[in-house]
Amino acid sequence: MPYELVQQPQKVTIFLLLRIGIILSCMVQSLVLPKIEGQALLGKHKWLGGALTKDNIFFASPSHANYVLRVDPKANNVSLVGTSYEGKYKWLRAVYNEATDSVWSIPCFKDSPLRINVQNGNTKVISSYKKLESSYQNSWQWHGGAIGDDGKIYAPPANARGVLCIDPATSTVEELPIFNASNAGQKNQFYGAIAALDRRTIWGVPFASESILKIQCSSASFLPKCTTLQIPSDGTRNFLGYEHNWHGGLVCHRTGAVFCFPANADTVLRIGTNDEISLLKVPGPRGRYQWAGGVQCPASGIIYGVPSDAIDVLKINPFNLSVSRFGALFSSSDSRDKKRPRKNLFQNAVTGPDGNFYCIPCDADFILRINPKFDTTEQLLQGLLPPGKDKWQGGFFYNSILWAIPESADALLRYDISSNNLRYLGLS
């Protein structure tokens, strides 16, 4: 029998097997990646942060997107509201004011805050105020904001000169100078606003600043509202000019002390209730952009830092001031782990009804679940998330369902932790 006649059926068999493999692969992909329900939300860096209202409606601040994103988790409704605004990195983060039922987006490349009427979705830029002159106009002006005991919103400056003060009751804005600021006008000064338990004081987390920003919301009219406190030297360097030292923080609901998460710093920054400042050494190897934001266990008061470029979770004990790490996310011996995203993994986390913490995936290919009872971690939905960078940033829980807001992803992530059901929602 000729050679070709013997080999031909094998070639056909191999060809058919390859075709079947491709078909099966496509079928698996269609099962693995749920289709987007509704109209896809295309574009990069669309929304950055937002705020949840008393009625559990979430409004996301438009960064590159032209409109505010409104999410109604009860009705599974996703919509765009308000006036169209063009530009990049317009607003970053937001604060909800219950007294006026309004959401205020903090200006980033814009000079003025955006007011969102919760009831009808109307938006308005509040621009009539005197802006202090800065060397870095129109880029990364303010970062974060918090409500003081006087009902006003205070946003620490990143590249702006002063503190942005918003009065939701009157819809007026002013920029407050910082008294005794040795680094006034410096670039990337503060990232994050942390309110004390009584909200009489709001702290600006030092990013490249050599000092901590202290905002006294109810200070007497003859006293400066905004001052700074020097960070003690750690014996190796001062902090002026070192960017990305700490990124955000939170106040311990048991002790009232503030703890700031280390990005490039090798210490946790602690601010006590009597303005005492201390640096808590972080064990293990030092890195860059290590932890970005965090969460606090309601039951124990223990604080956890969410890994960004770090590959483990940071644990801060606010009572004995110990700092530790646990839950390595990748194995050095597993060749598959080397191919997975390792940078900008998560930014912040939300607490689920089961008491666990769920980290919102930025570049990560999974949701990270942190169990504070046993200090363990679990990787959820690995292989079920689309590839890409800056997928989601910010999120919230409604009942047992986790919602993640799309930054560069094409849809909202909707994950029911009770049924393990994953859906991707676009515009309704």
N, C-alpha and C positions, 0 to 999 in steps of 0.2 A: 504494500500500500504506500503511495507517495507520502512524503513527509508532510506536505502542506495539508493534505486531507486529514491527517491525524491531529495537527495543531489547530486547525480552524475552529473546531468546537470549543477548544479550551479558550481561544481568543474571545469567542462569543460569550462564553460563560463568564470570563473576567469582565468583559464589557457590561454584561447584564448586572453583575454584582456591584460594579462601580455605580451604575445608574440607580440601583436599588439603594445603595449606601447614601447617594446624594438625596434621593427622595426621603429616606428615613431621617437624614440629617435635617432636611427642611421641615419635616413633620415635628421633630423634636424641638427645633427652634420656635415653631409656631406655638408649641405647648409651653416652652420655657419662657418666652417673652410675650406676655399678654398684649393684645392689640389695644391701641389707644381708643378709648370711648369718647366720641365727640371730636371736635376740631383740634388738631395738634397745635401746641404753643411753640412756634419756631423762633429761633434766635438765641444769641448768647447773652449771658448776664442780664436777664430780663428783670428779675425782681431780687432784691437783697433785703431780707428781713421784713418784718411787719408786726402787727399787733392783733391780739384776740380780744373781742369785745365781751361785754357781760352776757350777750345773747349767743355767744359761741360762734360769731361770724368773724372770719379772719380777713384782714385787709393787708395786702403785700405792697411794699414801697417800690415804685417803678425806678429801676436803674437804667437799663437800655430800653426797656419796654415803654411804649407811649402812654399806657393806661395803668391805672390801679387794678390789681387783681383782687376780686372778691370771692371768697370761698364759704359756702354754706354747707357744712358737713351733714346737717340733719336732712337736707333735701338733696344731697349729692349734687349740688349746683355750683358750677364754676363760671364766672362772668367777668367782663371788663367794665369798669365804671369810671365816670368822671370825664374831664376834659383831656384831650390829647396833648401831650408834652413831648417834644423832641429833644434828643441829646443823649449823652452817655453818662453813666454814674450820677444821675440827677439827685436821687435821694437814697439814703442808706439807713436802715433801721426805722423804727416807729414807736410811738408811745400812745397808749389809749388813755383818754381822759373821760372817766365815767360821769363826772358832773355835767359836762356839756355833750356827752355821747359823741365824741369826735376822736378821730385818729390823726396824729401829727407825724408826718414823715420828716426825718432829720435831713437837712440839705448836705449834699456831698460835693459835687461839682457846682451845684446851684448855690446861690447866696441866700435863698429864702426857704422857709419850711412850707410844706404842703398840708393843708387842712382837708380832711375827708369827713364829710357828713355821713355818719353811720346809717341814718334813717333812709336817705335817698341816694346816697352814693355820689353826691355832688362834690367837686373838689375846687380848691382855690389856693393860689400861691399868695402868701402874706409877705409883701415885699417892702412895705413902707416903714423903714427903720434906718438909722444911721449905722453904717458898717465901719468898723475899725480897719485902718489900713494894714495890709499884710503883704509880706514878700511873696506869698504863694497863693495868689488869687485864683479862684475858680478850679481848685483841685483839692479833694479830700479835706474839705473845710472843717466839718465836725464829725465826731464818731460816737454814736450812741446817745442816749438821753434817759433821764429819770425824773419823776415827779417829786417835788419837795412838799413839805408840810404846809406850804403856802399855796398849794394848788398849781404852781407854775412848773413848767418843764425846763430843765437845764441840760444843755449839751456841751460837753467838754470839747475844746478845740484840738483838731489834729494839725492842720496847717493854718487855720484862722488865727486871728490875734487874741480874741477874747471868747468868753463863754456866751453861748446863745441862750437867751432867756425868752421863753414863749409863755404868754398868759392866755390860756384857752378861754377864760371867761370873757375877755375883751377882744380876743383875736389880735393882740398886739405883740410886737417883737422888739427886743433890744439886745445889743451886744455889750456884755459887761467886761470891763477891763480887769486884768489879773494883777492884784497888788503884789509887790515884791517878787515878781517873776524874773529871775535871772536869765531865763531862756525864752523870754517873750519873743514871739515871731519865729521861733525855731520850727523846723519841719518835723512832722509826725510826732507831736508832743504827747497826746493822750489818746488811748483807745479804750473806750468803755466808761460808763457812768454807773456807779454803785451807790444806791441810797442806803443810809443807815436805817436801823429798825424804826426809829421815830421819825425818819424822813426830814429831820432838821438839818442834816448834813448830807451832801452828795460828794462822792469821791471820784476824781478823774484818774484812771489807771495809767501810769507812766509807760509810754511806748519807747520814745527816744528821749524823753525828758529826764533830767537829773533830779526832779522833785515830783511830789505828789500834789495833785490839785485838790484843794478843799473848798467847797462851796457851802456857805452858811445861808440857808434859804431864808430864815426868819431873823436875820441879824438886824440890829438897830440901824436906822437910816444913816447914822454918822459913822458906822463901821463898814469896812470893805467886805463885800460879799465873797469875793474870790481871792484866796491866798494860796501859797504853796508851802509844803513841808519838805525839807531836805531829806533825801534817802541816805542812810548811813553807808559809809564805804564798807565793802566786803573784804578789804585788805588787798585786793588785786587790781582794781580799776575803779574809776568813777563812771557815772552812767551817761554823762552828756555826750551825745553823738553816737551812742550805741543803740541802733534801732532794734525794734522788735524785742524789747526786754520782757514785758509782760503783756498779755493779750486778754483783756476782760478779767472779771472776778465776780465774787458774790459775797454777801454778808451771811455769817453764821447765825441762824435763827435762835440758837441757844446762848451764845456768848456775846453777840453783837459785833464781833471783830470781822474785819474785811480781809479776804484772802484773794490774791491776784495770781493768775496762772502764768507760769514761765513759758515764753516763746523761745527766745534765744538765751535768756538768763538761766543760771544754774541754781536759782533759789526761788522759793515761793515768797512773795511780798505780803507781809501781814501788817495791818493797821489796827491797833487796839482802840478801845472805846475812849481812852484818854489821849488819843493821838500818838501813842507810842508806836514806833515803827521797828520792825525786826525782819530779818532775812532768814528763812528756813532752808537749809541745804537740801538739795534734791540728790539722792543717791544714784549711782550708776553712771553710764556714759552720758556725756552732754551732747546735745544736738541743736539744730536750728528749727524754728517753727514747731516746737515740740508739742505743746498742748494749746488748743484754741477753745476757750470757754469750758464750762463744766456744769455740774449739777450737785445738789445736796440731798442726802437721804433724809426724808421727813422724820423718820423714826429715830435715827441715831445722831443726826447732825453731822455725820462724816461727809466730807467734800471729795468729789471725784473730778479729775481733769480729763477732758476728752482728747484722745490722740489725734494730732494733725499729721506731723511728720514723725512723731514718736511712734513706736510699735507696741506700746503698752499703756495701761491706764495709770494715772497718777492718783494717789490716795493721800488726803490730808486729814489728819486728826486735829480738830480745832481745840481739843481739851489738853492733850499732852504735847501738842505742837510737833508731832512726828510726821515725817513724810516718807512714803514708800511707793513702790511700783509693783504691778502684777498684771497677769493676763497677756503674755506675749502673743501677738496676732499672727506672726509668721515664723516658720521654722527655717533655720539656716541650712538644714540638711535636706529640705524638700525642694527639688529643682523647680517644681511648679510654682512655688511661692515667689521665686525670683522674677517671674514674668508678670506677677500681679502688681497693680498700682500700689506704690509705697509712700507717696507724698500726698499732702493735702487730703488725708483720708476722710476726716470728719470735722465739722465745726458745730459744736454744741450738741446737746442731747435734751430729750424731754422724758419726764417720768410717766410711766404707764400705770394703769389701774391695778396692775399686778405688783407694783412696787419696784419693778425693774426700770433701768434706764435704757433708752433707745437712741443711739447716735445716728444722726442724719448723714447719709453718705454724700460726700462731695466727689472725690475721685475714687473712693473705695468701691469695690464690686460686691459689697454686702452691707447689711445693717448690723451694727454691733450692739448686742444686748449685754448690759452689765448687771449682774446680780449682786446688790450691795449686802445681802444677808451672808453670802458665802465668799464674796470677792472673787467671782468667777466671770468669765466672758463667754459669749457664744456668737458665732457668725451665722446670721440669718439671710436667707434668699441668695446665697452665693450661686452665681450662674443664672439667676433670674433677673438681674438688673442689667440695663443696657450699658455698653462701654462708653467712655468719655470722661471729660474733666468737668468739674464744677456743676455736677448734675443737679443737686438740690441743696438749698441752704435755708434753714429754719423750718420749724414744723410745730405741730400741736396734736394733742389727743382729743378725740370726741368719743366718749364711751370707750370701747375697746379698739377703736380704729386710729391708727397713726396716719397723719397727713403730712407730707413733705412738700414744701414750696419749690417749684422749679426755678433754678437759676439759669442753667443752660440745657437742662433736660427738656424734652418736648411735651411733657405732661406732668400733672401732679401724681405723686405716689400715694396710693391709698392701701394701707396694709392692716388687715384685721388680725390682731395677735391672738384672738380666741379661736378663730377658725383657720388661721394660716392662709387666708385668702388675700391675694395680691391683685390690685387693679391699677390701671393707669388712666387718669381722667384728663381730657382736654376741655375746651369750652363746651358748655352745655348747649 
